[in-house]
């Protein structure tokens, strides 16, 4: 049950972030829920591989390269979902930052 609540709250956070940012669009709440599921799958499968492959760059950048990996995950989700679109790397980076902040705030109250 906790996973379903986390997915719904992440979908809500994605809707809020898309409302704030002009370069990100989500077709509706169903697309936001699908985005949350796809992001969960990508973060579970693709993200560890990318982190492992980029350890030297991550160390040299003092961890800031992880932001780039988050943006790449958002762009992959954009490629996979029809109801979600991001207008470039910059908007994906900002979207991932805002989504992280909103989900962190939501997790504080859960």
Steps between C-alpha positions, in 0.01 A plus 500: 500500500788737573634464146166598347478808723857595405413467129187715537689766697783500245241541223351793688848651545563458127174682423602786729847520346357494146259779596792713624731440202407621150735249329330191645153373415297211639175408325307416817507326834505157335812599309650628826436164669654319202796738521545414868497127419746541212730715714490236775595228250774711339640598841506134602660362182677768293619742769731252683665409169556866410633578847742207484624598153558863598667459840821683398310799360272505804798505735675774302185714499442438873169328427353767275502261204215313671280794399588426138405135552163609644440720195586210268247282684235771445589517130470120475155523657412769245606260223293213644176683586266667253320720756819654640735735319807700597644772277868420541769414750475824699129450571563134590766611748275763659204257502706235679613754761147626566360146504763397753425797725122447486525125570740568787250743654217250454712222656561717807128497577443132424 
